[in-house]
Amino acid sequence: ARDNAESFRARVYREVAWLNDAIEVQQRDGIYRLNLGPYRDRGEATGMAERLKRDIDLNPVFVTR
């Protein structure tokens, strides 16, 4: 539900003090996801993903548009 996604977004902001990027909550096919980006290139996105994994044990998924 959207409430769970919003709660998770708030948790990420609390636990990742260095994160200045906006986190959007997006819904598609009844599933809510958190979205960060866009990033300039795959390397920049990979760097962000590695920091999130290290700091809060999150396994991001890359979406290319």
PyMOL commands that set and color helices and strands:
alter all, ss='L'
color gray80, all
select helices_A, chain A and resi 2-15+42-56
alter helices_A, ss='H'
color red, helices_A
select strands_A, chain A and resi 24-28+31-35
alter strands_A, ss='S'
color yellow, strands_A
deselect
rebuild
show_as cartoon
